[in-house]
Amino acid sequence: MTFRNGLDSLLRPEDSVLVLIDHQPYQLANLNSHDPHMVVNNSAGLAKLAKAFNVPTILTSVVAAQGGVIFPHITDVFPDQEVIDRTFINTWEDKKVVDAVKATGRKQLIIAGLWTEVCVAMPVIQALGEGWDVTVITDASGGVSVEGHEVAIQRMIAAGANMMTFVALMGEWQRDWARTATVAALSEIAKYHTAGSGIAGIWEHQLLNTPVGAVGPSGH
């Protein structure tokens, strides 16, 4: 087993590419591993985070004519971007999606989607077998059941995937508050998508009388 450790194993925005898979009404209707509100919130926040850090993002749905289009919370972040609609359940068997990922030249592949046990697990396992460095954002994904989601995560870890949450990715991409170019955007994302932490950040700025975005979302 190859351990994922060391500085080079941390995710870098300049090396990352994000694929958001099947955040659609049909899948959300039978999401039982998480509060659906949380998954919509986190997937929208994840999209905004990728845009703030200039991370190429591929949006893909499966048979949208029956399952519904991707949530506007995501597509509104990329208003001019085509959503790749597939017939393949396994995204990584769709040549158009894979070609779009390869065209970015990035090697750190980040995936979130619905459902974890089906439409996330299959492309993750295939991409790992093809040598990609794959990370799954677990709380911007969700399954039909808690068991389905958790077993899928175990299966992907066994195949070599890295697991992270939305907030963990925020910190890893930012890495240093001296990277001021993204601090204001990160503060806005935190304000609207990290619940208590975001609201506490607003409160702290109020108490300290500092402009939002001048420092990190926790005032550091």
N, C-alpha and C positions, 0 to 999 in steps of 0.2 A: 504494500500500500504506500502511495506517495502522500506524505503529509503536506497539508496546505499551511505553511507558516513562513515567517520572514517578511520583511518589508515589501518585497516584490509581489507577495500574495495579496496585499491589500488592493482594493479596487481604485482605479484612477480614471477620472472623467475622460481624459484624452485617449484612453485605451478601451473605453467601454462602448458597447452598443446595446440598446434596450429593445426587447421585443415584447409587446403587450398582446396577449392572446385571448380572444373570445370573451371580453368583458361585455356580454350581451344579456338582454332581458331573459331569454329562456334559461340560461345557465344561472342567472341570479335568482330566478324563481325557485330553484331547488338547491340553494346554497344553505347548508346547515352546519358547516364547520365553524363559521364566524357570524357575527352580527353583519348582515348585508350592508348596513350603513357604513360600517368600518371599512369594508372592502371597497366600496365606492369611494369613500374618502381617501383611502390610502392609494388606490390606483390613480386617482386624479392628482394627488400630491406627488406621486411618483412621476407622472407625465410632466408636471410643472418643474420638478427637480431636474429631469433630463433636459428640458428646454433651457433652464437657467444655466446649466453646465455645458451646453452645446453638445450633448450626447445624442448621436443619431438614434431615432426612435422609429421602429417599424410597427404599424398597427395592423392587426389581422383579425378577421372574423371567420366563422364557418357557417356557410349557407345562411347568410343574413336575411334572405327572403322569408325564411321560416323562423329563424331564431332571433331576429331583430338586429338592428344596427348597434354598433358599439356605443356605450353611454356617452352622451354629449359632454359630460364632465371631463372626458378624455379627448374626444375629437375637437372640442372647442379650443384646446390648447394648441392644436396643430390644424387650424382651419383650412389650409390649402393642401393638406396631405391626403393622398389616396389611401384608403383602407383596402388592404389586399384581402379579398373574400375567397375562401378556399372551399374545396369539397373534401380534401384530405382532413381526417380528424387529427392526424399527426402533422403538425405545422412543418416539421423538418423534412417531410416528403414533398412539400410544395416548392417547386423550383424557384418560383417568383420570390417567395419569402427568403429562401436561402441565398439567392443571388443578390437580393437587396442587402442582406447582412454582410455578405462577402465584399460587396462594393464599398462598404465603409472602411475597409482595411483594419478594423478593430478586432482584437482577439479576446477581450473580456466580454463574454456574452451574458447578459442579464435578462432573465425571463420572469414574467408574472402572468397569471391567467386563471381562467375558470374552465373546467374543473381541475384541481390539482392532480387527482388520480388518473386523469385521462389526457387532457389537452396540454398540461404542463409536463407530466412525467414522460410521455413518449418523446417529444422533441428534445428534452433535456438528456435523456438516456442515449438517444441517437447521436446528438451533438458531442456528448462526452466521448463516445466511441470513435468519433472522427477527430478527436484531439483538441476540441474547444475547451477553454476555461469557462465553466458555466456556474452562474450564481442564480439562485431562485429567491425572489422576494416573497416570503411566505405569507405576510399579512396583507399583500395586495393580490393574493391568490385565495382560493377556497375550494372546498370539495362538497360532495353530496352529503357527507357525514364527517364527524370528527375523526372517526376511525379511517375513513377513506383518505382524508387529508394527511393524517399522521403516518399512515402506512406508506403513502406515496412519498412523503419526505424521507422516511427511512430507506425506501427503495432507491431514491435518487442519491442519498448520501452514500449508500453502498456502491453506487456506480461512480462516485467521485465528485458529486456536485457540492457546491458551497451554499449554505443557507444563511440568509440575512433578513432583517426586517427593514421596513421603509425608513425608520429613524436611524437605524445603524448605517444605512447607505448615505443618508444626509451627512452624517459625521465623517464617514470615510472619504467621500468625494471632496468635502470642504477641507478637512485635514488640518488646516491652519487658518486662524482668524486673521492672519496678516494677508491672506488672499482676499483683499477687499472687494475685488470685482464682483464677487458672488454673494457677499454678505447681505446686502439689502434684499436681494431676491430670496435668499435662504430665510431671512427673517419673515418675509411675507408668506412664504410657504409654511413655515412653522406656525405662524399666527393663525392660519386658516385650517391647517391639517394635522396639528399635533395636540389638539385638545388642551388639556391642563397645562402642558409645557408652553404652548403658544400663548395662551391667555396670561400665564404667569410672566412671560416675557414682556407683554404689553404693560402689565402692571408695574414691572420693574423699571421699564423706561419712563413710566409716569412718575414713579417715586423719585427716580434719579434725575428726572427732567432732561433726559438725553434723547436725541432723535432716533426713531426706529431705523435700524440698519446701520447705525454708527458703530455698533459692536455686535458680537454674536447674539443669538436669540436668547441665551441665558445670561447676557450681560458681561460675558468674559472677553 
